[in-house]
Amino acid sequence: MRYLFLMSKKAGSGYFDELEKSIISSYGENNLEYKIIKTEHKDHAKEVVWQYHDDEELIFYVCSGDGTLNEVVNEMKKVNAKFAVGLIPSGTANDFSKNFDYKNFKIEDTINPKFENIDLIKVNDRYSVNVLSFGFDTVILKTAYDLLKKNPKLGQRAYPRAVLKNIFKIPKYKLKCYVEKDGESLELEGDFLLGAICNGGYYGGGFNPSPNADVSDGVLEICLAEEMSLLKLIPLVFKYKKGKHLSHKLIYFQELTKGRIEFEKELMVNVDGEIFKTDYLDFRVSPKALKFANICNEKI
C-alpha cells in the first residue's frame, strides 16, 4: 500500500507544519511508502489526481476542506481514478467530516483505514460529495467568504456574522420542484427561502439540514424552507443549526433518489462550498460511487 497526502494551503487552517511533522514521524517509524504534495497553483490538485489515477494500491488523503475534496472527487470521476480517497479535515468549516467521528483521530489511523463505498450526488455536469444548496443560505455563504477574505482569522465565526449581515434582507425565490423515490414522484411550486439537497448532514459551517443523513444509504434528502417573515425566520435559524427543524410547518423535507428544480431566474448555488450560478438543478444519487478510506472508528 502507498499513501499520498495532498495539502491545500488555501483551506484556511494553520496547522499544516504540525501535520506534516506527524506524518513524517509516524510513516518513517513504520517504514511505509508515502509522499506529501503541497498545492502550488490553481488546478494543481487535479493534476495530482491525473498523475496517480491508475494506482489501485494508493490511498489519496486530502488534507484540506470540503472545496478541495470536491475538486479531487470530481477529477477522480472524470479520469476514472482507481485509488481510494480519504479526508484529514483541515479547512475552515470541514462540514463533510462532521458525518464521521474524528474526535479521537490520530495520524496512525490513516495507515489501516476502513474502505467503504459511499454515495455521491450527480448534479448537472458535476458531483457533490456532501450538500448542494441554493437561496438565502448561499447568500450567507458568499458573505462569509467575503468576510474571510478581509479577515482570515475569523474562521468559523464568519458564518454567524454573515447571518447577522443578511438577516434583515430576506429574499424569496420562485421555483418548480420535482422529486422521485421508488417510482413515486411529487411536484411542488411556490416561493421559497432556501433549499438543500443532502448526501451528508451538515453544511455552511455546521448547519444541519438533514439530521439523519447517511452517506452510504443510497438515498438523498431535500429540505426546502418556504418564504417567511423575519419573526418566524430567527427562531428557525437556531433550529436549522441544530437539526431540529423537520417538524416546522414551513419546512418541506423528503427522501429522494432523483429530482429537478427550475428557478424563475439564475441564482447562486453552493456545491460543497463552491459557488456557481444556474437557473436549474438536475440531481440524482450515485450509489456507492466513491471508494472512501474511512479513518474514523464510526460514523456520527
Order of alpha helices (4+ residues) and beta strands (2+ residues): beta-alpha-beta-alpha-beta-alpha-beta-beta-beta-beta-alpha-alpha-beta-beta-beta-alpha-beta-beta-beta
